[in-house]
Structures are given as structure tokens and as C-alpha cells.
Amino acid sequence: MAATPVRIDDPADPRIAGFVSIRERDLTGREGLFIAEGTVVLRMLGQPAALANGFAAESILLLENRLSGIADILDSFPDTVPVYVASQAVFDAVAGFNMHRGVLALGRKPPVERTASLMDRLPETSLVLAGCGLSNHDNVGSIFRNAAAFGADAVFLDETSCDPLYRKAIRVSVGSVLSVPFSRGFAAQVMLERLAAAGFEIWGLSPRGAVSVSAVPAARRIALVLGTEGEGLPASILSSFRTARIPQRPGLDSLNVATASGIALYQIALAMGRVG
């Protein structure tokens, strides 16, 4: 059970300094910490999957009228995690804007070495996503939600993709960023070459793909590669690996990358016997 709640009456209280001006700090970073927002994400942060992936809660800040309704969620955290409660006025002053959800947690990111070694820890039979240049936090959050829904073992993001631990990405993912292992930081070509060397069949998703995604054959290890919103995957990647497309009626250039990821993941998970 989490610690006994402590009331905060001063937005400048140093005990809640990590929560101050969360919008601005979304952009400037938090030195290894991140903000989890809302009851669904808070619940995910306390689950074994998040702990297994190296995440940990540092502290929790609640609007005073939310406390009784989430007692069961708080029970999943150890008593070493402080819980603070505040009035709406104090809460808004801390966050920097009107927070209607009234539920925030300050989490710690996994150690860098843990995410860097992810590829070496994947199961022998694996389905993973690889993102190249994904810059929209809503799309990244949705992609993680799809990854969780269709049983992807991991998500790999290149160095130009946005941080999936940005507050909005976590919220859109309904906490799936905490349950699906991920790694971020390699150059796209290096990332894909490392996956290929690890035995993955690499399939780039593109409207110009050579085969329908429904024709991708089952394999022991498959990596589905997603390109940046708008431009898609660069020609250098499309020419280096096999490609698949989602057939659609003429007149529209392409699907939203998050929507496309869900359709393609379902088809490939079906081929691999991961969904019924």
C-alpha cells in the first residue's frame, strides 16, 4: 500500500517540485523522469509489466476529491512512494493549467542500458514494430496501444522519432508505453540492420509496397517498419528490405500511420497465430 496521503497547500512546496509546470517541462525534459497522467495510466504504472520493464513511481499527486475513488490503485504501490493531495487551486498552480483529471504521478524511466539491450532479450519467436521518424506524439501513443492489443513483443524507435514517454503519448497509449518494451536512439538504417542480423524478417509498410500485408508469410521473427507521417519510409529503406501495402480504394494517398499500424499488425499477428 502507498504511503499515507500528505496534504500540500503551497504550490512551491519542494516535495512536489517535479510536478511544476508540466507542459513546459514536457519540452525541456525531466532528467530521467516522466509524468503519468490519469487513473488508467497510474494503474498501469503500478502493474508488474511496468516494473518488469524498469519503470518505477517516484511520487503521486492527486486532486483532493479524487483520493477516495482510486484507493485500490494506490494499494498497488509500496509505502515508499509518497502520495500528495491538493485543492484544485493548488493543483492548477502546480501543473500550470487547469487539470481536470486530477491524477498525476512522477515516474522514473528505465536505465539506459536496459533499453539498449532490449534486442538481446527478445523471445525466439517475436513480432516487433520499428518506427522511423515518427514525430507525432498522438500517433506514437496509438501505435503503442496497437502493439499491446496485438501482442507485439517490443517497439524500436529511431533517433529521430519522438519520445514515447512524453505525457501526451503515454496518455493516448492508455499506459501501453509502460507495458510494451521499447528502445529508442539508433539511426534508422542501423536499427534495421541490427534487427535483420538478429534474425528478423524486415517488412517496410508503404502504399507502394510490393505485396499486400495479408500476403506477408509467417516467420519466426518479423519486424514491421513504419515511416514518418506524410512522407513515409525513405527510398533507401524501401529498397533495402521487403515491402508490404494495405490495399485501399483509389483517391486517397495513404492511411494515418497509427491506423495503418493497427491493420498491418493484426494481419501479421494473424499469420503468426497470435490472434484468433
LUMMIZA-914124 format. One line per field, with one value per residue (C-alpha): residue in one letter; residue number from 1; x, y, z. Coordinates in steps of 0.001 Angstrom, whole numbers, plus 500000, padded with zeros to 6 digits. Layout:
rest = a, ...
nr = NUM, ...
px = X, ...
py = Y, ...
pz = Z, ...
// end
This chain:
rest = m, a, a, t, p, v, r, i, d, d, p, a, d, p, r, i, a, g, f, v, s, i, r, e, r, d, l, t, g, r, e, g, l, f, i, a, e, g, t, v, v, l, r, m, l, g, q, p, a, a, l, a, n, g, f, a, a, e, s, i, l, l, l, e, n, r, l, s, g, i, a, d, i, l, d, s, f, p, d, t, v, p, v, y, v, a, s, q, a, v, f, d, a, v, a, g, f, n, m, h, r, g, v, l, a, l, g, r, k, p, p, v, e, r, t, a, s, l, m, d, r, l, p, e, t, s, l, v, l, a, g, c, g, l, s, n, h, d, n, v, g, s, i, f, r, n, a, a, a, f, g, a, d, a, v, f, l, d, e, t, s, c, d, p, l, y, r, k, a, i, r, v, s, v, g, s, v, l, s, v, p, f, s, r, g, f, a, a, q, v, m, l, e, r, l, a, a, a, g, f, e, i, w, g, l, s, p, r, g, a, v, s, v, s, a, v, p, a, a, r, r, i, a, l, v, l, g, t, e, g, e, g, l, p, a, s, i, l, s, s, f, r, t, a, r, i, p, q, r, p, g, l, d, s, l, n, v, a, t, a, s, g, i, a, l, y, q, i, a, l, a, m, g, r, v, g
nr = 1, 2, 3, 4, 5, 6, 7, 8, 9, 10, 11, 12, 13, 14, 15, 16, 17, 18, 19, 20, 21, 22, 23, 24, 25, 26, 27, 28, 29, 30, 31, 32, 33, 34, 35, 36, 37, 38, 39, 40, 41, 42, 43, 44, 45, 46, 47, 48, 49, 50, 51, 52, 53, 54, 55, 56, 57, 58, 59, 60, 61, 62, 63, 64, 65, 66, 67, 68, 69, 70, 71, 72, 73, 74, 75, 76, 77, 78, 79, 80, 81, 82, 83, 84, 85, 86, 87, 88, 89, 90, 91, 92, 93, 94, 95, 96, 97, 98, 99, 100, 101, 102, 103, 104, 105, 106, 107, 108, 109, 110, 111, 112, 113, 114, 115, 116, 117, 118, 119, 120, 121, 122, 123, 124, 125, 126, 127, 128, 129, 130, 131, 132, 133, 134, 135, 136, 137, 138, 139, 140, 141, 142, 143, 144, 145, 146, 147, 148, 149, 150, 151, 152, 153, 154, 155, 156, 157, 158, 159, 160, 161, 162, 163, 164, 165, 166, 167, 168, 169, 170, 171, 172, 173, 174, 175, 176, 177, 178, 179, 180, 181, 182, 183, 184, 185, 186, 187, 188, 189, 190, 191, 192, 193, 194, 195, 196, 197, 198, 199, 200, 201, 202, 203, 204, 205, 206, 207, 208, 209, 210, 211, 212, 213, 214, 215, 216, 217, 218, 219, 220, 221, 222, 223, 224, 225, 226, 227, 228, 229, 230, 231, 232, 233, 234, 235, 236, 237, 238, 239, 240, 241, 242, 243, 244, 245, 246, 247, 248, 249, 250, 251, 252, 253, 254, 255, 256, 257, 258, 259, 260, 261, 262, 263, 264, 265, 266, 267, 268, 269, 270, 271, 272, 273, 274, 275, 276
px = 500000, 501231, 502126, 499552, 498488, 500070, 498223, 500004, 498833, 501711, 502396, 506036, 506435, 509753, 508260, 506216, 508824, 508882, 505257, 505665, 504853, 504401, 503553, 506819, 508852, 507327, 509508, 512637, 512851, 512950, 516348, 515237, 511723, 508336, 504746, 501956, 498508, 495080, 493783, 494301, 497973, 498510, 497078, 499464, 502448, 501761, 501380, 504035, 504545, 505723, 508004, 509433, 510220, 512224, 509700, 509168, 506924, 508686, 505623, 501906, 499935, 496151, 493304, 491753, 488362, 489978, 491592, 488758, 487930, 491379, 492219, 492523, 495074, 497138, 497217, 499380, 502248, 504666, 504575, 507893, 506015, 504762, 501195, 500312, 496838, 495949, 492977, 492011, 493650, 496945, 496821, 496333, 499086, 501483, 500602, 500488, 496980, 493562, 493960, 490544, 491812, 493440, 495715, 499460, 502427, 506112, 507799, 511395, 512489, 514250, 518061, 519613, 521464, 518175, 516584, 519838, 519940, 516281, 517056, 519142, 516287, 513519, 511959, 512941, 509587, 508975, 506854, 508148, 507433, 510165, 509425, 511461, 510945, 507672, 507237, 503587, 503007, 499370, 500407, 503193, 500806, 498271, 500977, 501919, 498257, 498043, 501279, 499791, 496484, 498071, 500818, 503915, 506967, 508655, 508750, 512000, 512193, 514986, 516841, 514574, 511323, 509699, 509959, 507114, 507340, 506084, 502991, 500512, 501956, 501616, 498032, 496983, 498584, 496383, 499584, 500756, 504079, 504752, 503816, 505339, 509167, 510795, 514152, 514941, 518110, 519733, 519887, 517119, 519364, 521499, 518400, 517001, 520320, 520657, 517146, 517975, 521190, 519106, 517062, 514099, 512294, 512047, 508878, 508534, 504938, 504244, 501389, 503894, 504613, 505268, 502683, 499509, 500123, 497779, 500302, 503217, 504146, 504501, 508059, 509873, 510720, 509067, 509720, 507107, 508643, 506611, 507657, 507195, 503773, 503261, 506426, 506582, 509714, 512730, 513669, 516898, 514919, 512259, 514981, 516882, 514048, 510841, 507750, 504034, 500988, 497438, 495137, 492587, 490255, 491884, 491699, 493478, 497247, 497643, 496255, 497267, 500375, 498711, 495680, 497953, 499977, 496852, 495655, 499101, 499805, 496533, 497274, 500783, 499754, 497048, 499630, 501856, 498976, 498965, 495297, 492247
py = 500000, 503510, 505941, 507876, 510903, 514246, 517494, 520192, 523800, 525629, 525085, 525973, 523093, 521415, 517961, 518379, 520283, 517524, 518276, 522029, 523447, 520041, 521474, 523376, 520505, 518159, 520065, 520602, 517162, 515900, 514221, 510610, 511238, 511429, 512387, 509794, 511373, 509938, 506919, 504414, 505320, 505433, 501923, 500729, 502279, 500104, 496857, 494092, 494683, 498245, 497150, 494372, 496955, 499017, 501735, 502988, 505573, 508380, 510171, 510725, 513996, 513932, 516386, 516025, 514843, 512010, 510276, 508023, 506849, 505422, 503752, 500384, 501784, 503317, 499921, 498600, 500974, 500394, 502674, 504174, 506098, 509387, 510455, 514148, 515711, 519296, 521567, 522487, 525907, 524477, 521633, 524033, 526330, 523394, 521976, 525372, 524897, 523609, 519862, 518225, 514683, 515498, 512443, 512723, 510518, 511212, 508129, 507128, 505884, 502522, 502571, 503311, 500014, 498130, 499682, 499369, 495616, 495019, 493325, 490704, 489878, 489219, 485746, 483364, 483918, 487663, 490307, 493861, 497314, 499651, 503363, 505722, 509464, 509244, 512807, 512957, 512056, 511080, 508628, 507162, 506672, 504962, 502739, 501516, 500835, 498762, 496962, 495946, 494898, 492579, 491143, 492843, 491964, 495357, 498709, 500104, 503820, 505501, 508552, 510992, 509637, 511461, 510297, 507849, 508946, 512408, 512929, 513023, 509928, 507948, 509131, 508278, 504849, 504283, 503344, 500797, 502646, 501275, 497674, 497204, 497176, 499767, 501114, 504462, 506059, 504195, 505629, 504035, 502032, 500785, 499809, 497774, 496142, 495079, 493587, 491750, 490410, 489162, 487016, 489312, 489332, 493064, 494357, 498064, 499303, 501643, 502462, 501397, 498047, 495069, 492754, 493075, 492934, 489939, 488069, 488504, 484918, 483767, 483645, 483024, 486711, 489636, 493373, 495714, 499070, 502301, 505575, 509196, 510812, 512173, 511147, 507562, 505457, 506797, 505196, 503822, 501653, 500645, 499456, 497550, 495409, 493731, 495919, 495466, 497651, 497904, 497742, 500531, 502278, 504812, 508521, 508686, 508726, 506728, 505911, 507587, 505763, 504727, 503318, 501555, 500034, 498520, 496943, 495614, 494315, 492436, 490793, 489763, 488634, 486533, 484935, 484183, 482651, 485353, 486293, 484194
pz = 500000, 499169, 501906, 503925, 501824, 502736, 502069, 500055, 500477, 498810, 495067, 495772, 498231, 497264, 497774, 494584, 492551, 489923, 489006, 488474, 485007, 483408, 479964, 479662, 481056, 478504, 476051, 478140, 479738, 483309, 483612, 483641, 484957, 483249, 484058, 484074, 483839, 484631, 486510, 483679, 483285, 487051, 487322, 484575, 486357, 489390, 487428, 487243, 483493, 484084, 486905, 484730, 482057, 484528, 485390, 488938, 490589, 492441, 493837, 493235, 493245, 493448, 493462, 496907, 495609, 493606, 496564, 497688, 494169, 493432, 496736, 495016, 492550, 495336, 497056, 494212, 495120, 498002, 501039, 499940, 497212, 498707, 497920, 497973, 497763, 496930, 496274, 492694, 493027, 494263, 491752, 488822, 490064, 490220, 486802, 485108, 483671, 484682, 485234, 485070, 485594, 488904, 488870, 488268, 489020, 488641, 487223, 486622, 483218, 482831, 482923, 479524, 479496, 479884, 476793, 474840, 475462, 474534, 471230, 473013, 475415, 472877, 472715, 469935, 468234, 468089, 466428, 466756, 465371, 464158, 463740, 461581, 462002, 463936, 465183, 466249, 469903, 469319, 466609, 468717, 471628, 469360, 467860, 471336, 472082, 468896, 469798, 473145, 471587, 469020, 471175, 469760, 471826, 471503, 469725, 468336, 467511, 465628, 466920, 465033, 466491, 469391, 472996, 473770, 477416, 476543, 478710, 475824, 474146, 477380, 477830, 474251, 474628, 477730, 479521, 476935, 476670, 480153, 479339, 475856, 475970, 473740, 472693, 471071, 469765, 466850, 463343, 461264, 458948, 461843, 463819, 460927, 460105, 463750, 463648, 460422, 461969, 464918, 462537, 461871, 458542, 457819, 456154, 455333, 455291, 452357, 449942, 447256, 448924, 446660, 448252, 450269, 454005, 454098, 451948, 454380, 455289, 458864, 460156, 463407, 463758, 461945, 462194, 460717, 459798, 459921, 458309, 459222, 458960, 455455, 453620, 454814, 454696, 452788, 449474, 450961, 453389, 450871, 448506, 451204, 452598, 451519, 451448, 452040, 451473, 452791, 449740, 449673, 447275, 444933, 445616, 448987, 449210, 452423, 455842, 459068, 460329, 463596, 461765, 459279, 462111, 463643, 460388, 459482, 462988, 463022, 459675, 460661, 464148, 462472, 460158, 463146, 465098, 467749, 467401, 466666
// end
